[in-house]
Amino acid sequence: MQLSRAVVVLVVLFWAGTAAAETVAGEIKSFDPDKRTLVLTNGVTYVLDPAVRIQTVYAGKKGQFTYSAGEKGNLVTKIDE
């Protein structure tokens, strides 16, 4: 019985520490390739994950932005046009 409780506690702790991905539709208002940050027309700033190629990111681009909100800000992991 003790093992079952330990497993439940670990699962709950893991789930609580995992940020759920969210998606927002929008248009890029500005982009700073050096800082890997972009601002959408909604005024929210996002940071690009290293896996996102900056060559495909530019002001005026519209799309669906998949991101996770965390302690260091909103991390974009995927951009779909």
Secondary structure, DSSP 8 states (H G I E B T S, - for coil): -HHHHHHHHHHHHHHHHS--EEEEEEEEEEEETTTTEEEETTS-EEEE-TTS-GGG--TT-EEEEEEEEETTEEEEEEEE-
